[in-house]
């Protein structure tokens, strides 16, 4: 606030009367504060949007995984592990090994004798095919190693063990 005389009242005050008060509000700082608040709200709204998109993607991925498990009809309890992600751009052969029974490849049950033919066919299509073994945590170690060795004998050397994230 500024205090002082109004400029056009100087000529009329020859009596020496009381001085008048001149008040003016400076709104520049107020405008600056509002602009800063607008910028803060805009940035925080963008951050909330990005976070919501990431959460939505996680939920969609979890639903897709659940749907894939339902389609295969095979429930496998994967062991916990914090491992690296595999390269999804390359060809992959995902083999699900349950506690009992035949293995599952792409939703189809494959007998023990047909696994070698499957590995040879995958190797003939692409020599860099990745074999991802998703074995239940209760499966005997020897059974998993047996399938890994059979994949190696067919020429598939890129092997990965599937785990549940966490």
Backbone as numpy.savetxt, mean C-alpha at the origin, in Angstrom:
# Nx Ny Nz CAx CAy CAz Cx Cy Cz
-3.91 50.25 15.47 -4.75 51.44 15.47 -3.88 52.67 15.47
-4.32 53.65 14.76 -3.60 54.92 14.71 -4.43 55.96 15.45
-3.77 56.78 16.24 -4.47 57.81 17.00 -3.90 59.16 16.56
-4.77 60.07 16.29 -4.32 61.40 15.88 -5.49 62.23 15.40
-5.20 63.39 14.82 -6.24 64.28 14.32 -6.59 63.91 12.90
-7.84 64.16 12.58 -8.24 64.03 11.19 -7.68 65.22 10.44
-7.19 65.05 9.23 -6.53 66.15 8.54 -7.46 67.31 8.20
-8.73 67.10 7.92 -9.61 68.20 7.54 -10.20 68.91 8.75
-9.90 68.47 9.95 -10.43 69.15 11.13 -9.45 70.15 11.68
-8.28 70.29 11.11 -7.27 71.24 11.62 -7.74 72.68 11.43
-8.41 72.97 10.34 -8.80 74.35 10.05 -9.92 74.81 10.97
-10.78 73.97 11.42 -11.92 74.39 12.23 -11.63 74.45 13.70
-10.46 74.02 14.20 -10.16 73.99 15.63 -9.32 75.19 16.03
-9.82 76.40 15.89 -9.06 77.58 16.29 -9.26 77.88 17.74
-10.25 77.30 18.39 -10.55 77.56 19.79 -9.57 76.86 20.70
-8.90 75.86 20.18 -8.03 75.09 21.06 -8.82 74.02 21.77
-9.97 73.59 21.14 -10.82 72.57 21.72 -10.10 71.24 21.81
-10.81 70.23 22.30 -10.22 68.90 22.49 -9.84 68.24 21.17
-8.79 67.47 21.28 -8.33 66.75 20.09 -9.25 65.56 19.83
-9.53 65.29 18.57 -10.37 64.14 18.25 -9.47 62.94 17.98
-10.03 61.75 18.17 -9.28 60.51 17.98 -9.61 59.94 16.61
-8.55 59.59 15.87 -8.71 58.99 14.54 -8.32 57.52 14.66
-9.28 56.61 14.45 -9.02 55.18 14.59 -9.15 54.50 13.23
-8.17 53.63 12.94 -8.18 52.90 11.66 -7.68 51.49 11.94
-8.33 50.46 11.36 -7.95 49.07 11.57 -7.09 48.63 10.40
-5.94 48.06 10.73 -5.04 47.54 9.70 -5.35 46.04 9.53
-5.89 45.65 8.38 -6.30 44.26 8.19 -5.24 43.41 7.48
-4.10 43.96 7.18 -3.05 43.19 6.50 -2.59 41.98 7.31
-2.30 42.11 8.60 -1.90 40.91 9.37 -3.02 39.86 9.43
-4.26 40.32 9.54 -5.38 39.39 9.58 -5.48 38.61 8.27
-5.29 39.30 7.17 -5.32 38.64 5.85 -4.19 37.63 5.74
-3.01 38.00 6.22 -1.87 37.08 6.18 -2.15 35.81 6.98
-2.74 35.94 8.14 -3.05 34.78 8.97 -4.07 33.89 8.26
-5.09 34.49 7.67 -6.09 33.68 6.95 -5.49 32.95 5.76
-4.61 33.60 5.04 -3.98 32.94 3.90 -3.12 31.76 4.34
-2.40 31.92 5.42 -1.60 30.81 5.95 -2.50 29.67 6.38
-3.61 29.97 7.03 -4.55 28.92 7.43 -5.13 28.20 6.22
-5.45 28.93 5.17 -5.98 28.30 3.96 -4.95 27.34 3.37
-3.70 27.75 3.32 -2.63 26.89 2.79 -2.49 25.64 3.66
-2.51 25.79 4.96 -2.38 24.64 5.88 -3.54 23.67 5.66
-4.75 24.18 5.53 -5.91 23.31 5.31 -5.82 22.58 3.97
-5.34 23.27 2.96 -5.21 22.63 1.64 -4.20 21.48 1.68
-3.05 21.71 2.30 -2.02 20.67 2.38 -2.50 19.50 3.22
-3.14 19.79 4.34 -3.61 18.68 5.19 -4.73 17.90 4.51
-5.56 18.56 3.72 -6.62 17.85 3.00 -6.02 16.91 1.96
-4.97 17.35 1.29 -4.30 16.47 0.33 -3.67 15.27 1.02
-3.06 15.49 2.18 -2.44 14.39 2.90 -3.49 13.37 3.35
-4.62 13.84 3.79 -5.70 12.94 4.23 -6.22 12.14 3.03
-6.32 12.80 1.87 -6.78 12.10 0.66 -5.82 11.00 0.26
-4.53 11.26 0.28 -3.53 10.26 -0.09 -3.59 9.08 0.88
-3.71 9.37 2.16 -3.79 8.32 3.17 -5.05 7.46 2.96
-6.15 8.11 2.63 -7.39 7.37 2.40 -7.27 6.47 1.17
-6.61 6.95 0.12 -6.40 6.12 -1.07 -5.55 4.90 -0.75
-4.49 5.09 0.04 -3.62 3.97 0.40 -4.40 2.94 1.22
-5.20 3.40 2.15 -6.00 2.49 2.98 -7.01 1.74 2.11
-7.62 2.45 1.16 -8.58 1.82 0.27 -7.91 0.76 -0.59
-6.68 1.02 -1.03 -5.95 0.04 -1.84 -5.61 -1.20 -1.01
-5.22 -1.01 0.25 -4.92 -2.14 1.12 -6.16 -3.02 1.32
-7.29 -2.38 1.53 -8.53 -3.13 1.73 -8.89 -3.89 0.46
-8.73 -3.26 -0.70 -9.04 -3.93 -1.97 -8.12 -5.12 -2.20
-6.83 -4.96 -1.88 -5.88 -6.07 -2.02 -6.25 -7.23 -1.09
-6.63 -6.91 0.14 -7.02 -7.95 1.08 -8.28 -8.67 0.61
-9.23 -7.93 0.05 -10.44 -8.56 -0.45 -10.14 -9.45 -1.66
-9.23 -8.99 -2.52 -8.87 -9.79 -3.69 -8.19 -11.08 -3.26
-7.34 -11.00 -2.24 -6.66 -12.20 -1.73 -7.67 -13.16 -1.11
-8.64 -12.62 -0.37 -9.67 -13.45 0.23 -10.52 -14.13 -0.84
-10.85 -13.38 -1.89 -11.63 -13.94 -2.99 -10.86 -15.05 -3.69
-9.55 -14.86 -3.87 -8.73 -15.89 -4.51 -8.71 -17.16 -3.66
-8.63 -17.00 -2.34 -8.64 -18.16 -1.46 -9.99 -18.88 -1.52
-11.06 -18.10 -1.60 -12.39 -18.71 -1.68 -12.57 -19.48 -2.98
-12.06 -18.92 -4.07 -12.19 -19.59 -5.36 -11.42 -20.91 -5.38
-10.24 -20.91 -4.76 -9.44 -22.13 -4.79 -10.01 -23.19 -3.84
-10.75 -22.76 -2.84 -11.34 -23.70 -1.89 -10.31 -24.35 -0.99
-9.15 -23.78 -0.91 -8.05 -24.36 -0.16 -7.61 -23.37 0.90
-7.70 -23.75 2.16 -7.31 -22.87 3.25 -5.90 -23.23 3.69
-4.98 -22.28 3.55 -3.59 -22.50 3.93 -3.21 -21.44 4.95
-2.68 -21.87 6.07 -2.25 -20.98 7.13 -0.76 -20.71 6.93
-0.42 -19.57 6.30 0.98 -19.27 5.99 1.74 -18.84 7.24
3.02 -19.18 7.32 3.82 -18.71 8.46 4.08 -17.21 8.35
4.39 -16.59 9.48 4.70 -15.16 9.52 6.10 -14.93 8.99
6.30 -13.80 8.35 7.64 -13.48 7.88 7.67 -12.08 7.30
8.81 -11.45 7.41 9.01 -10.12 6.83 10.07 -10.26 5.77
9.65 -10.62 4.58 10.59 -10.86 3.49 10.37 -9.85 2.39
11.19 -9.94 1.37 11.08 -9.03 0.24 9.93 -9.45 -0.65
9.43 -8.48 -1.39 8.38 -8.75 -2.36 9.01 -9.32 -3.61
8.29 -10.20 -4.30 8.80 -10.75 -5.54 8.46 -9.80 -6.68
9.13 -9.97 -7.80 8.90 -9.13 -8.96 7.65 -9.63 -9.68
6.58 -8.86 -9.60 5.31 -9.29 -10.18 5.25 -9.11 -11.69
6.25 -8.42 -12.26 6.23 -8.24 -13.71 6.71 -9.49 -14.44
7.39 -10.39 -13.74 7.88 -11.62 -14.34 6.85 -12.74 -14.17
6.98 -13.75 -15.03 6.07 -14.89 -14.95 6.26 -15.63 -13.62
5.16 -16.00 -12.98 5.22 -16.69 -11.70 4.34 -17.93 -11.74
4.78 -18.92 -11.00 4.03 -20.15 -10.83 3.81 -20.28 -9.33
2.58 -20.04 -8.87 2.26 -20.06 -7.44 1.72 -21.43 -7.09
2.42 -22.10 -6.18 2.04 -23.45 -5.77 1.63 -23.40 -4.30
0.40 -23.82 -4.03 -0.12 -23.84 -2.66 -0.06 -25.27 -2.16
0.63 -25.45 -1.02 0.81 -26.79 -0.46 0.01 -26.88 0.85
-1.10 -27.62 0.84 -1.91 -27.75 2.06 -1.32 -28.82 2.98
-1.89 -28.92 4.18 -1.44 -29.94 5.13 -1.61 -31.34 4.57
-2.74 -31.59 3.96 -3.04 -32.92 3.41 -3.47 -32.77 1.96
-3.18 -33.76 1.15 -3.70 -33.79 -0.21 -2.76 -33.20 -1.24
-3.31 -33.07 -2.45 -2.54 -32.60 -3.59 -2.30 -31.09 -3.51
-1.28 -30.65 -4.24 -0.97 -29.22 -4.29 -1.96 -28.52 -5.21
-2.04 -27.22 -5.08 -2.97 -26.40 -5.84 -2.17 -25.38 -6.65
-2.41 -25.34 -7.96 -1.73 -24.38 -8.83 -2.80 -23.63 -9.61
-2.93 -22.33 -9.36 -3.91 -21.52 -10.07 -5.34 -21.97 -9.85
-5.66 -22.47 -8.69 -7.02 -22.90 -8.39 -7.33 -24.32 -8.83
-6.35 -25.03 -9.40 -6.58 -26.41 -9.85 -5.70 -27.36 -9.05
-6.29 -28.47 -8.65 -5.54 -29.48 -7.92 -4.64 -30.23 -8.90
-3.39 -30.38 -8.52 -2.41 -31.09 -9.36 -1.89 -32.28 -8.55
-1.94 -33.44 -9.15 -1.42 -34.64 -8.49 0.09 -34.60 -8.41
0.64 -35.41 -7.53 2.08 -35.42 -7.29 2.87 -35.79 -8.55
2.34 -36.67 -9.36 3.05 -37.08 -10.57 3.04 -36.03 -11.67
2.07 -35.13 -11.65 1.95 -34.12 -12.70 2.75 -32.85 -12.41
3.31 -32.76 -11.22 4.06 -31.55 -10.86 5.29 -31.39 -11.75
6.00 -32.49 -12.02 7.20 -32.40 -12.86 6.84 -31.91 -14.26
5.74 -32.40 -14.82 5.31 -31.94 -16.14 4.97 -30.45 -16.12
4.34 -30.00 -15.03 4.00 -28.59 -14.87 5.26 -27.73 -14.85
6.28 -28.16 -14.10 7.54 -27.42 -14.02 8.22 -27.37 -15.39
8.25 -28.49 -16.11 8.89 -28.51 -17.43 8.16 -27.59 -18.41
6.83 -27.59 -18.35 6.05 -26.72 -19.24 6.31 -25.25 -18.92
6.39 -24.92 -17.64 6.66 -23.53 -17.24 8.06 -23.11 -17.68
9.04 -24.03 -17.58 10.40 -23.73 -18.00 10.47 -23.54 -19.51
9.72 -24.32 -20.26 9.75 -24.18 -21.72 9.10 -22.86 -22.17
8.10 -22.37 -21.42 7.48 -21.08 -21.76 8.42 -19.93 -21.45
9.02 -19.94 -20.24 9.90 -18.85 -19.82 10.93 -19.42 -18.85
12.19 -19.27 -19.21 13.28 -19.83 -18.39 13.43 -19.09 -17.05
12.90 -17.87 -16.96 13.01 -17.08 -15.74 11.73 -17.10 -14.91
10.93 -18.12 -15.08 9.69 -18.24 -14.29 10.03 -18.38 -12.82
9.33 -17.60 -12.00 9.51 -17.67 -10.55 8.54 -18.70 -9.98
9.03 -19.52 -9.07 8.17 -20.50 -8.41 7.97 -20.00 -6.98
6.71 -19.72 -6.64 6.37 -19.24 -5.30 5.66 -20.37 -4.58
6.25 -20.85 -3.50 5.67 -21.94 -2.71 4.96 -21.35 -1.50
3.65 -21.56 -1.45 2.86 -21.12 -0.30 2.45 -22.36 0.45
3.26 -22.75 1.41 3.00 -23.96 2.18 2.42 -23.60 3.54
1.45 -24.38 3.97 0.89 -24.23 5.31 2.03 -24.40 6.32
1.97 -23.67 7.43 3.08 -23.75 8.39 3.18 -25.10 9.08
2.17 -25.93 8.94 2.21 -27.27 9.53 2.72 -28.34 8.57
3.00 -27.97 7.31 3.47 -28.94 6.32 4.89 -29.37 6.68
5.15 -30.66 6.49 6.49 -31.19 6.77 7.53 -30.52 5.88
8.66 -30.22 6.46 9.74 -29.53 5.75 10.20 -30.35 4.54
10.23 -31.64 4.67 10.67 -32.50 3.59 9.79 -32.40 2.36
8.50 -32.23 2.56 7.59 -32.12 1.42 7.86 -30.84 0.63
8.09 -29.74 1.32 8.39 -28.47 0.65 9.73 -28.55 -0.08
10.74 -29.13 0.57 12.05 -29.25 -0.05 11.97 -30.16 -1.28
11.17 -31.22 -1.20 11.00 -32.13 -2.34 10.47 -31.36 -3.56
9.46 -30.52 -3.36 8.89 -29.76 -4.48 9.90 -28.74 -4.99
10.67 -28.14 -4.09 11.70 -27.19 -4.52 12.76 -27.88 -5.37
13.18 -29.05 -4.95 14.19 -29.79 -5.71 13.66 -30.21 -7.08
12.41 -30.59 -7.14 11.83 -30.97 -8.43 11.75 -29.78 -9.38
11.49 -28.59 -8.83 11.48 -27.38 -9.65 12.89 -27.08 -10.17
13.89 -27.26 -9.31 15.28 -27.03 -9.74 15.69 -28.02 -10.82
15.29 -29.27 -10.69 15.63 -30.28 -11.70 15.00 -29.95 -13.04
13.86 -29.29 -13.04 13.21 -28.90 -14.30 13.85 -27.65 -14.89
14.75 -27.00 -14.13 15.43 -25.80 -14.62 14.96 -24.51 -14.00
13.94 -24.56 -13.16 13.41 -23.36 -12.52 14.23 -23.08 -11.25
15.07 -22.06 -11.31 15.96 -21.78 -10.19 15.52 -20.57 -9.35
14.52 -19.86 -9.81 14.04 -18.69 -9.05 12.91 -19.16 -8.15
13.24 -19.45 -6.90 12.28 -19.98 -5.94 12.01 -18.97 -4.84
10.78 -18.92 -4.38 10.41 -18.03 -3.27 9.44 -18.77 -2.36
9.49 -18.44 -1.09 8.58 -19.02 -0.09 7.57 -17.94 0.26
6.28 -18.25 0.10 5.24 -17.30 0.44 4.99 -17.27 1.94
4.87 -16.06 2.49 4.56 -15.89 3.91 3.44 -14.87 4.04
2.82 -14.85 5.20 1.83 -13.80 5.46 2.59 -12.62 6.02
2.25 -11.43 5.57 2.96 -10.21 6.02 2.74 -9.98 7.49
3.80 -9.67 8.18 3.59 -9.37 9.58 4.68 -9.88 10.36
